[in-house]
Amino acid sequence: MVYRSPWTVQLKRLRPIQRLTTPLHPDIIIIGGGIAGVTTAYYVLRETSQTVLLLEADAVAHGATGHNAGQVVSYFERPLHDIAKTFGADLAVQAHEALIDTWSLFEEIITTAQIRTPLTQFKGYAGFSTEKQVLSQLQTLALLSEAHHPTDPLLIAQDSRIASTLPTAFRAFCTTVPHKDVLHVLDTTDTRFIAALPERKGCTNSSLFTEELVGFLLNTYPDRFHLAEATAAQQITPTASGVTVNTSDHTLTATHAVLCTNGYTTHRVHRAPSTNTASSPVVSGTIGFMNGYFENTIRTPAAIQYFTEQTQSHSDPYYYVTRRLYEHGRHAHTLLCVGGPERPLPPGHSYNKHARYSSEAHHHLHSFLHASYHDPPSQPKPDFQWHGLMGYTKTLVRLIGPEPHHPTILYNLGCNGVGILPAVYGGKHIAAYLAGKTVPLSIFTPSLQLTS
């Protein structure tokens, strides 16, 4: 068993750690060398003439970007109809459409930067086990239909109670099918699951993608892009003329700082005493646990969410499975990854990436696969076990844009468990702002999420 992420195991870096030997004073300092920070740098360099310094406390792509489940998805950790209650239907639907459009942005980066890391796309599914979950999903489909946004119908098992009691207003957004068809698309034999929603999904090694993109930026913008790894930002302070970032060795200045971190566990933002936004963290850290198993045969890729009876609200955890081709050494395997259990990071505590893996999390994951996955692993122990830090905002919606009280500080953070496409969208959005373009309000706008 390897107590490392399968994505970082594939990461064979040829370049040395990039270190900061002298203080730099660029136009933009980006803090965080994961997919959010690196794609933000990509768009700022491409769409402006500004200089960029990227700070990473560890090594590029070794944080949450290298410790996820490898899924590429365009949904939120909160039902869209519930988001609409907070931000309004128009902004909720616009955000949904923005993430759908980000698939093409992701593909454009791959083409422009000649990224070799595969992006596999396919139809994935979300499985539901309760009537409450089904009705919630139908409310979201109704919201999208009112906005004339095309959707796939929800598949509901004919023999389920909800199939016969479904409100008339929702019948246009679903199709009843034999129960075995629902179970088949969900790769399960667990008859508790009564409905399935098809969605565009994909999988990639975001760690490899990010490392490749950094190499492209270093080669393409040698005079405007600087990278400093093993350099933690300890304090970020807005000033009259911009922002100051303190590390253990240097004091750096810039016109703007963009925070692309995941949990604020190593640095703090120093704000003016007249504001109280520092009284609570912008995002709270949560540790997610994942197991990975090699399968004996090459199988088609898949990405599935499983909402069990224990998922009573959008804040409750759910299980997710990713199946994909994985090259390891001289061999290609099908790698089955499963995740779901989470452990909140206590306030004031830092995440320890070397911490022992949770035996309780392993038990939950292994038990779920044997109870619900149609072809559970035969081996008693997984081939990989890893955990990673996820950052959750209070609204469960990513923060993208300027800090309300100090606009020289910008955010592209809050992975909320589904961070790859939102990170790319956020990078382009930040670049537009820094290019002086008018950026319309969205559900991601910090001033709509953070209280003054």
KOLTOR-482532 format. One record per residue (C-alpha): residue in one letter; x, y, z. Coordinates in Angstrom, 1 decimal, always signed. Layout:
# residues N
(r 'A'; (X; Y; Z))
...
***
This chain:
# residues 452
(r 'M'; (+0.0; +0.0; +0.0))
(r 'V'; (+1.2; +3.5; -0.8))
(r 'Y'; (+0.3; +6.2; +1.7))
(r 'R'; (+0.5; +8.8; -1.1))
(r 'S'; (-1.9; +10.2; -3.6))
(r 'P'; (-1.8; +8.3; -6.9))
(r 'W'; (-1.6; +11.7; -8.7))
(r 'T'; (+1.6; +12.8; -7.0))
(r 'V'; (+3.1; +9.3; -7.5))
(r 'Q'; (+2.8; +10.0; -11.2))
(r 'L'; (+4.4; +13.4; -10.8))
(r 'K'; (+8.0; +13.0; -12.1))
(r 'R'; (+9.4; +16.5; -11.8))
(r 'L'; (+12.6; +17.2; -13.8))
(r 'R'; (+13.1; +20.8; -12.7))
(r 'P'; (+14.6; +21.8; -9.3))
(r 'I'; (+12.6; +23.6; -6.6))
(r 'Q'; (+12.4; +27.3; -7.6))
(r 'R'; (+13.4; +29.4; -4.6))
(r 'L'; (+13.2; +33.2; -3.9))
(r 'T'; (+16.8; +34.4; -3.4))
(r 'T'; (+16.1; +38.2; -3.4))
(r 'P'; (+12.9; +40.3; -2.7))
(r 'L'; (+10.8; +40.9; -5.8))
(r 'H'; (+8.2; +43.6; -6.3))
(r 'P'; (+6.0; +42.4; -9.1))
(r 'D'; (+2.7; +43.8; -10.2))
(r 'I'; (+0.8; +40.7; -8.9))
(r 'I'; (+1.6; +38.2; -6.2))
(r 'I'; (-0.4; +35.0; -6.4))
(r 'I'; (-0.4; +32.9; -3.2))
(r 'G'; (-0.9; +29.1; -3.8))
(r 'G'; (+0.7; +26.9; -6.4))
(r 'G'; (-2.2; +24.6; -7.1))
(r 'I'; (-4.5; +24.5; -10.1))
(r 'A'; (-6.2; +27.8; -8.9))
(r 'G'; (-3.0; +29.7; -8.6))
(r 'V'; (-1.4; +28.4; -11.7))
(r 'T'; (-4.4; +28.9; -14.0))
(r 'T'; (-4.8; +32.4; -12.5))
(r 'A'; (-1.2; +33.1; -13.4))
(r 'Y'; (-1.8; +31.8; -16.9))
(r 'Y'; (-4.7; +34.1; -17.6))
(r 'V'; (-3.1; +37.2; -16.0))
(r 'L'; (+0.0; +36.7; -18.1))
(r 'R'; (-2.0; +36.1; -21.2))
(r 'E'; (-4.5; +38.9; -20.9))
(r 'T'; (-2.4; +41.7; -19.2))
(r 'S'; (+1.2; +43.0; -19.5))
(r 'Q'; (+1.7; +42.7; -15.7))
(r 'T'; (+4.5; +40.8; -13.9))
(r 'V'; (+3.5; +37.9; -11.7))
(r 'L'; (+5.2; +36.2; -8.7))
(r 'L'; (+3.7; +32.9; -7.7))
(r 'L'; (+4.3; +31.8; -4.1))
(r 'E'; (+3.9; +28.2; -3.0))
(r 'A'; (+4.6; +27.0; +0.6))
(r 'D'; (+5.5; +23.5; -0.6))
(r 'A'; (+6.1; +22.5; -4.2))
(r 'V'; (+3.7; +23.2; -7.1))
(r 'A'; (+0.7; +20.9; -7.3))
(r 'H'; (+1.5; +19.1; -4.0))
(r 'G'; (-1.4; +20.5; -2.0))
(r 'A'; (-5.1; +19.9; -2.5))
(r 'T'; (-4.5; +19.8; -6.3))
(r 'G'; (-2.5; +16.6; -5.8))
(r 'H'; (-4.7; +15.1; -3.2))
(r 'N'; (-8.2; +15.0; -4.7))
(r 'A'; (-10.4; +12.4; -6.3))
(r 'G'; (-9.4; +13.3; -9.9))
(r 'Q'; (-12.9; +14.3; -11.0))
(r 'V'; (-13.7; +17.2; -13.3))
(r 'V'; (-17.3; +18.3; -12.7))
(r 'S'; (-19.4; +21.4; -13.1))
(r 'Y'; (-21.8; +21.1; -10.2))
(r 'F'; (-22.0; +22.9; -6.8))
(r 'E'; (-21.8; +21.4; -3.3))
(r 'R'; (-25.2; +23.0; -2.8))
(r 'P'; (-28.4; +22.4; -4.9))
(r 'L'; (-28.8; +25.2; -7.5))
(r 'H'; (-32.3; +25.9; -6.4))
(r 'D'; (-31.1; +26.5; -2.9))
(r 'I'; (-28.3; +28.8; -4.2))
(r 'A'; (-31.1; +30.7; -6.0))
(r 'K'; (-32.8; +31.4; -2.7))
(r 'T'; (-29.6; +33.2; -1.5))
(r 'F'; (-28.5; +35.0; -4.6))
(r 'G'; (-31.5; +35.0; -6.9))
(r 'A'; (-32.5; +32.8; -9.8))
(r 'D'; (-30.7; +34.8; -12.5))
(r 'L'; (-27.3; +34.8; -10.8))
(r 'A'; (-27.6; +31.1; -9.9))
(r 'V'; (-28.4; +30.0; -13.4))
(r 'Q'; (-25.6; +32.3; -14.8))
(r 'A'; (-23.1; +30.6; -12.5))
(r 'H'; (-24.3; +27.2; -13.6))
(r 'E'; (-23.9; +28.2; -17.3))
(r 'A'; (-20.5; +29.7; -16.5))
(r 'L'; (-19.1; +26.4; -15.2))
(r 'I'; (-20.5; +24.5; -18.2))
(r 'D'; (-18.7; +27.0; -20.5))
(r 'T'; (-15.5; +26.4; -18.5))
(r 'W'; (-15.1; +23.0; -20.1))
(r 'S'; (-14.1; +24.8; -23.3))
(r 'L'; (-11.7; +27.1; -21.3))
(r 'F'; (-10.0; +24.0; -19.8))
(r 'E'; (-9.7; +22.5; -23.3))
(r 'E'; (-8.2; +25.7; -24.6))
(r 'I'; (-5.5; +25.7; -22.0))
(r 'I'; (-4.6; +22.1; -22.8))
(r 'T'; (-4.3; +23.0; -26.5))
(r 'T'; (-2.4; +26.3; -26.0))
(r 'A'; (+0.0; +25.0; -23.5))
(r 'Q'; (+0.4; +21.6; -25.2))
(r 'I'; (-0.6; +19.8; -22.1))
(r 'R'; (-0.1; +16.0; -22.4))
(r 'T'; (-1.9; +15.0; -19.2))
(r 'P'; (-5.1; +13.3; -20.5))
(r 'L'; (-8.5; +14.8; -19.9))
(r 'T'; (-11.1; +12.0; -20.3))
(r 'Q'; (-14.7; +13.2; -20.7))
(r 'F'; (-17.8; +11.0; -20.5))
(r 'K'; (-21.3; +10.9; -19.1))
(r 'G'; (-21.3; +10.4; -15.3))
(r 'Y'; (-24.1; +10.1; -12.8))
(r 'A'; (-25.4; +11.2; -9.4))
(r 'G'; (-27.4; +8.6; -7.5))
(r 'F'; (-30.2; +9.4; -5.0))
(r 'S'; (-31.7; +7.2; -2.4))
(r 'T'; (-34.5; +9.3; -0.8))
(r 'E'; (-37.6; +11.2; -2.0))
(r 'K'; (-36.3; +14.4; -0.5))
(r 'Q'; (-33.1; +14.2; -2.6))
(r 'V'; (-35.1; +13.4; -5.7))
(r 'L'; (-37.5; +16.4; -5.2))
(r 'S'; (-34.6; +18.7; -4.5))
(r 'Q'; (-32.9; +17.7; -7.8))
(r 'L'; (-36.2; +18.2; -9.7))
(r 'Q'; (-36.5; +21.7; -8.3))
(r 'T'; (-33.1; +22.5; -9.8))
(r 'L'; (-34.1; +21.0; -13.2))
(r 'A'; (-37.3; +23.1; -13.1))
(r 'L'; (-35.2; +26.2; -12.3))
(r 'L'; (-32.9; +25.5; -15.3))
(r 'S'; (-35.9; +24.8; -17.5))
(r 'E'; (-37.5; +28.2; -16.7))
(r 'A'; (-34.2; +29.8; -17.8))
(r 'H'; (-34.3; +27.8; -21.1))
(r 'H'; (-31.2; +25.9; -20.1))
(r 'P'; (-31.1; +22.4; -21.6))
(r 'T'; (-30.9; +19.5; -19.2))
(r 'D'; (-31.0; +15.7; -19.2))
(r 'P'; (-34.0; +14.2; -17.5))
(r 'L'; (-33.7; +12.6; -14.1))
(r 'L'; (-34.0; +8.8; -14.3))
(r 'I'; (-36.4; +7.5; -11.6))
(r 'A'; (-37.1; +3.8; -10.9))
(r 'Q'; (-40.6; +2.8; -11.9))
(r 'D'; (-41.1; +0.7; -8.7))
(r 'S'; (-40.2; +3.5; -6.3))
(r 'R'; (-42.8; +5.3; -4.3))
(r 'I'; (-41.8; +8.7; -5.7))
(r 'A'; (-42.6; +7.5; -9.2))
(r 'S'; (-46.3; +7.3; -8.4))
(r 'T'; (-46.5; +10.3; -6.1))
(r 'L'; (-44.4; +12.7; -8.2))
(r 'P'; (-46.0; +16.2; -8.4))
(r 'T'; (-47.4; +17.0; -11.9))
(r 'A'; (-45.2; +20.1; -12.2))
(r 'F'; (-42.1; +17.9; -12.1))
(r 'R'; (-43.0; +15.2; -14.5))
(r 'A'; (-41.5; +17.0; -17.5))
(r 'F'; (-38.1; +16.8; -16.0))
(r 'C'; (-37.8; +13.1; -15.4))
(r 'T'; (-38.2; +9.7; -17.0))
(r 'T'; (-39.3; +6.6; -15.3))
(r 'V'; (-37.3; +3.5; -16.1))
(r 'P'; (-36.9; +0.0; -14.8))
(r 'H'; (-35.1; +0.0; -11.4))
(r 'K'; (-32.3; -2.2; -12.9))
(r 'D'; (-31.5; +0.6; -15.4))
(r 'V'; (-31.0; +3.1; -12.5))
(r 'L'; (-28.7; +0.6; -10.8))
(r 'H'; (-26.8; -0.2; -14.0))
(r 'V'; (-25.8; +3.4; -14.7))
(r 'L'; (-24.8; +3.9; -11.0))
(r 'D'; (-22.7; +0.7; -11.1))
(r 'T'; (-24.5; -0.6; -8.0))
(r 'T'; (-26.6; -3.5; -6.8))
(r 'D'; (-27.8; -1.4; -3.9))
(r 'T'; (-31.6; -1.1; -4.4))
(r 'R'; (-31.7; +1.8; -2.0))
(r 'F'; (-30.8; +4.1; -4.9))
(r 'I'; (-34.0; +5.0; -6.7))
(r 'A'; (-32.9; +7.8; -9.2))
(r 'A'; (-29.9; +8.8; -11.2))
(r 'L'; (-29.0; +12.1; -12.9))
(r 'P'; (-26.7; +12.1; -16.0))
(r 'E'; (-24.1; +14.8; -16.1))
(r 'R'; (-21.1; +15.7; -18.2))
(r 'K'; (-18.1; +14.7; -16.1))
(r 'G'; (-14.4; +13.9; -16.6))
(r 'C'; (-11.2; +12.9; -14.9))
(r 'T'; (-7.7; +14.1; -15.0))
(r 'N'; (-4.5; +14.2; -12.9))
(r 'S'; (-4.8; +17.9; -11.9))
(r 'S'; (-1.3; +17.6; -10.3))
(r 'L'; (+0.3; +16.7; -13.6))
(r 'F'; (-1.7; +19.2; -15.4))
(r 'T'; (-0.6; +22.0; -13.1))
(r 'E'; (+3.0; +21.1; -13.2))
(r 'E'; (+3.0; +21.0; -17.0))
(r 'L'; (+1.3; +24.4; -17.1))
(r 'V'; (+3.9; +25.9; -14.7))
(r 'G'; (+6.6; +24.7; -17.1))
(r 'F'; (+4.8; +26.4; -20.0))
(r 'L'; (+4.6; +29.7; -18.1))
(r 'L'; (+8.3; +29.6; -17.1))
(r 'N'; (+9.3; +29.0; -20.8))
(r 'T'; (+6.8; +31.4; -22.3))
(r 'Y'; (+7.0; +34.4; -20.0))
(r 'P'; (+10.6; +34.3; -18.6))
(r 'D'; (+10.7; +38.0; -18.0))
(r 'R'; (+7.2; +38.4; -16.5))
(r 'F'; (+6.6; +35.2; -14.5))
(r 'H'; (+8.6; +34.2; -11.4))
(r 'L'; (+8.0; +31.2; -9.2))
(r 'A'; (+9.0; +30.7; -5.6))
(r 'E'; (+8.4; +27.3; -4.0))
(r 'A'; (+9.1; +26.4; -0.4))
(r 'T'; (+8.1; +30.0; +0.3))
(r 'A'; (+5.2; +30.4; +2.6))
(r 'A'; (+3.3; +33.7; +2.8))
(r 'Q'; (+3.0; +34.4; +6.5))
(r 'Q'; (+1.1; +37.7; +6.5))
(r 'I'; (-0.7; +39.7; +3.8))
(r 'T'; (-1.2; +43.4; +4.5))
(r 'P'; (-3.1; +45.9; +2.3))
(r 'T'; (-1.5; +49.2; +2.0))
(r 'A'; (-2.3; +52.6; +0.5))
(r 'S'; (-0.5; +51.7; -2.7))
(r 'G'; (-1.1; +48.0; -2.9))
(r 'V'; (-0.2; +45.1; -0.7))
(r 'T'; (+2.7; +43.8; +1.3))
(r 'V'; (+3.4; +40.0; +1.7))
(r 'N'; (+5.8; +38.8; +4.3))
(r 'T'; (+7.5; +35.5; +4.1))
(r 'S'; (+10.1; +34.1; +6.6))
(r 'D'; (+12.9; +35.7; +4.6))
(r 'H'; (+11.5; +38.5; +2.6))
(r 'T'; (+9.1; +41.4; +2.5))
(r 'L'; (+7.5; +41.6; -0.9))
(r 'T'; (+5.3; +44.4; -2.4))
(r 'A'; (+2.8; +44.4; -5.3))
(r 'T'; (-0.2; +46.2; -6.5))
(r 'H'; (-2.4; +43.2; -5.9))
(r 'A'; (-2.3; +39.8; -4.1))
(r 'V'; (-4.5; +36.9; -5.3))
(r 'L'; (-5.2; +34.3; -2.6))
(r 'C'; (-5.5; +30.9; -4.2))
(r 'T'; (-5.0; +28.9; -1.0))
(r 'N'; (-7.1; +26.1; +0.5))
(r 'G'; (-8.0; +26.6; +4.1))
(r 'Y'; (-5.8; +29.5; +5.3))
(r 'T'; (-3.8; +27.3; +7.6))
(r 'T'; (-0.4; +28.9; +7.3))
(r 'H'; (-1.0; +32.7; +6.9))
(r 'R'; (-3.2; +35.5; +7.9))
(r 'V'; (-4.6; +38.6; +6.3))
(r 'H'; (-4.0; +41.7; +8.3))
(r 'R'; (-7.0; +44.0; +7.9))
(r 'A'; (-7.8; +47.5; +9.2))
(r 'P'; (-9.3; +47.6; +12.8))
(r 'S'; (-12.4; +49.3; +11.5))
(r 'T'; (-13.5; +46.1; +9.7))
(r 'N'; (-14.5; +42.8; +11.4))
(r 'T'; (-14.0; +40.5; +8.5))
(r 'A'; (-10.9; +39.1; +10.3))
(r 'S'; (-13.1; +37.8; +13.1))
(r 'S'; (-13.8; +34.6; +11.3))
(r 'P'; (-11.9; +32.7; +8.5))
(r 'V'; (-13.1; +33.2; +5.0))
(r 'V'; (-12.9; +29.4; +4.5))
(r 'S'; (-12.7; +26.6; +6.9))
(r 'G'; (-10.5; +23.6; +6.4))
(r 'T'; (-11.9; +20.1; +6.1))
(r 'I'; (-9.8; +16.9; +5.6))
(r 'G'; (-11.2; +14.5; +3.0))
(r 'F'; (-10.1; +10.8; +2.8))
(r 'M'; (-9.8; +8.6; -0.2))
(r 'N'; (-8.8; +5.0; -1.1))
(r 'G'; (-7.6; +3.8; -4.5))
(r 'Y'; (-7.7; +0.2; -5.8))
(r 'F'; (-6.2; -1.3; -8.9))
(r 'E'; (-8.8; -3.4; -10.9))
(r 'N'; (-7.7; -6.5; -12.9))
(r 'T'; (-9.3; -5.4; -16.2))
(r 'I'; (-9.3; -2.3; -18.3))
(r 'R'; (-12.7; -0.7; -17.9))
(r 'T'; (-14.5; +2.4; -19.1))
(r 'P'; (-14.0; +5.6; -17.1))
(r 'A'; (-16.7; +6.7; -14.7))
(r 'A'; (-17.5; +9.3; -12.1))
(r 'I'; (-20.4; +8.8; -9.8))
(r 'Q'; (-21.8; +10.4; -6.6))
(r 'Y'; (-23.9; +8.4; -4.2))
(r 'F'; (-26.3; +10.3; -1.9))
(r 'T'; (-27.2; +7.8; +0.8))
(r 'E'; (-30.0; +8.1; +3.5))
(r 'Q'; (-27.4; +9.7; +5.7))
(r 'T'; (-27.1; +12.7; +3.3))
(r 'Q'; (-30.0; +14.7; +4.8))
(r 'S'; (-28.8; +18.1; +3.6))
(r 'H'; (-26.2; +19.6; +1.3))
(r 'S'; (-23.9; +20.0; +4.2))
(r 'D'; (-23.8; +16.3; +4.9))
(r 'P'; (-21.0; +14.2; +3.2))
(r 'Y'; (-21.7; +11.8; +0.4))
(r 'Y'; (-19.7; +9.1; -1.3))
(r 'Y'; (-18.1; +9.5; -4.7))
(r 'V'; (-16.3; +7.0; -7.0))
(r 'T'; (-13.9; +7.7; -9.9))
(r 'R'; (-12.8; +4.9; -12.3))
(r 'R'; (-10.1; +5.7; -14.8))
(r 'L'; (-7.1; +4.4; -16.7))
(r 'Y'; (-3.9; +4.8; -14.6))
(r 'E'; (-0.4; +4.3; -15.9))
(r 'H'; (+1.9; +3.0; -13.2))
(r 'G'; (+5.4; +1.9; -14.1))
(r 'R'; (+5.3; -0.1; -17.3))
(r 'H'; (+1.7; -1.1; -16.8))
(r 'A'; (-1.7; +0.4; -17.3))
(r 'H'; (-4.4; -0.4; -14.8))
(r 'T'; (-8.0; +0.6; -14.1))
(r 'L'; (-7.8; +2.6; -10.9))
(r 'L'; (-10.9; +2.8; -8.7))
(r 'C'; (-11.0; +5.7; -6.3))
(r 'V'; (-13.5; +6.2; -3.6))
(r 'G'; (-14.0; +9.1; -1.2))
(r 'G'; (-16.5; +10.7; +1.1))
(r 'P'; (-15.6; +10.8; +4.8))
(r 'E'; (-14.5; +14.2; +6.0))
(r 'R'; (-13.0; +15.5; +9.3))
(r 'P'; (-13.3; +19.2; +10.1))
(r 'L'; (-10.0; +20.9; +10.8))
(r 'P'; (-10.3; +22.4; +14.3))
(r 'P'; (-10.1; +26.2; +14.5))
(r 'G'; (-6.5; +27.4; +14.9))
(r 'H'; (-5.0; +24.1; +13.8))
(r 'S'; (-2.8; +23.6; +10.8))
(r 'Y'; (-3.3; +20.7; +8.3))
(r 'N'; (-0.6; +18.1; +8.5))
(r 'K'; (-0.2; +16.3; +5.2))
(r 'H'; (+1.9; +13.7; +6.9))
(r 'A'; (-0.7; +12.8; +9.5))
(r 'R'; (-1.7; +9.2; +9.9))
(r 'Y'; (-4.6; +8.1; +7.7))
(r 'S'; (-7.9; +7.6; +9.6))
(r 'S'; (-8.7; +3.9; +10.2))
(r 'E'; (-12.3; +5.0; +10.6))
(r 'A'; (-12.4; +6.6; +7.2))
(r 'H'; (-10.9; +3.5; +5.6))
(r 'H'; (-13.6; +1.4; +7.3))
(r 'H'; (-16.4; +3.6; +6.0))
(r 'L'; (-15.0; +3.7; +2.4))
(r 'H'; (-14.3; -0.1; +2.3))
(r 'S'; (-17.7; -0.9; +3.8))
(r 'F'; (-19.5; +1.4; +1.3))
(r 'L'; (-17.8; -0.2; -1.7))
(r 'H'; (-18.7; -3.7; -0.5))
(r 'A'; (-22.3; -2.7; +0.3))
(r 'S'; (-23.0; -0.5; -2.8))
(r 'Y'; (-20.5; -0.9; -5.6))
(r 'H'; (-21.4; -3.6; -8.1))
(r 'D'; (-17.8; -5.0; -8.3))
(r 'P'; (-16.0; -4.3; -5.0))
(r 'P'; (-12.3; -4.8; -4.7))
(r 'S'; (-11.2; -8.3; -3.8))
(r 'Q'; (-8.1; -7.2; -2.0))
(r 'P'; (-8.5; -6.4; +1.8))
(r 'K'; (-6.2; -3.3; +1.5))
(r 'P'; (-6.2; -0.5; -1.0))
(r 'D'; (-3.2; +0.2; -3.3))
(r 'F'; (-3.3; +3.9; -2.3))
(r 'Q'; (-4.6; +5.8; +0.7))
(r 'W'; (-4.5; +9.6; +0.9))
(r 'H'; (-6.1; +12.6; +2.5))
(r 'G'; (-6.2; +16.2; +1.4))
(r 'L'; (-7.3; +19.6; +2.7))
(r 'M'; (-10.5; +21.1; +1.2))
(r 'G'; (-11.7; +24.6; +1.9))
(r 'Y'; (-15.3; +25.4; +2.5))
(r 'T'; (-16.8; +28.8; +2.4))
(r 'K'; (-19.8; +29.6; +4.6))
(r 'T'; (-22.1; +29.7; +1.6))
(r 'L'; (-20.5; +26.6; +0.0))
(r 'V'; (-19.9; +28.8; -3.1))
(r 'R'; (-16.4; +29.7; -4.3))
(r 'L'; (-15.0; +33.2; -3.7))
(r 'I'; (-13.8; +34.9; -6.8))
(r 'G'; (-12.9; +38.6; -7.0))
(r 'P'; (-11.7; +41.5; -4.8))
(r 'E'; (-12.0; +41.5; -1.0))
(r 'P'; (-14.9; +44.0; -0.1))
(r 'H'; (-12.9; +46.3; +2.2))
(r 'H'; (-9.4; +45.9; +0.6))
(r 'P'; (-9.7; +45.4; -3.2))
(r 'T'; (-5.9; +45.0; -3.6))
(r 'I'; (-6.5; +41.5; -2.2))
(r 'L'; (-8.4; +39.2; -4.5))
(r 'Y'; (-9.7; +35.7; -3.9))
(r 'N'; (-9.9; +32.6; -6.1))
(r 'L'; (-10.5; +30.0; -3.5))
(r 'G'; (-13.0; +27.7; -1.7))
(r 'C'; (-12.7; +24.4; -3.6))
(r 'N'; (-15.8; +23.0; -1.8))
(r 'G'; (-14.7; +19.6; -3.0))
(r 'V'; (-15.4; +20.3; -6.7))
(r 'G'; (-12.6; +22.7; -7.5))
(r 'I'; (-11.0; +22.1; -10.9))
(r 'L'; (-13.4; +23.9; -13.2))
(r 'P'; (-14.3; +26.7; -10.7))
(r 'A'; (-10.5; +27.3; -10.3))
(r 'V'; (-10.1; +27.7; -14.1))
(r 'Y'; (-13.2; +30.0; -14.3))
(r 'G'; (-11.9; +32.0; -11.3))
(r 'G'; (-8.5; +32.5; -12.9))
(r 'K'; (-10.0; +34.0; -16.1))
(r 'H'; (-12.3; +36.2; -14.0))
(r 'I'; (-9.5; +37.5; -11.9))
(r 'A'; (-7.5; +38.3; -15.0))
(r 'A'; (-10.4; +40.3; -16.5))
(r 'Y'; (-10.6; +42.3; -13.3))
(r 'L'; (-6.8; +43.0; -13.3))
(r 'A'; (-7.0; +44.0; -17.0))
(r 'G'; (-9.5; +46.8; -16.0))
(r 'K'; (-12.5; +45.2; -17.5))
(r 'T'; (-16.0; +45.6; -16.0))
(r 'V'; (-16.7; +42.3; -14.2))
(r 'P'; (-20.4; +41.8; -13.5))
(r 'L'; (-21.7; +40.5; -10.2))
(r 'S'; (-22.0; +36.8; -9.7))
(r 'I'; (-22.7; +34.4; -6.9))
(r 'F'; (-18.9; +34.2; -6.5))
(r 'T'; (-18.5; +37.9; -5.9))
(r 'P'; (-17.0; +38.3; -2.4))
(r 'S'; (-19.1; +41.4; -1.6))
(r 'L'; (-22.2; +39.2; -1.9))
(r 'Q'; (-20.9; +36.6; +0.4))
(r 'L'; (-18.8; +38.3; +3.1))
(r 'T'; (-20.4; +40.5; +5.7))
(r 'S'; (-18.9; +43.8; +6.6))
***
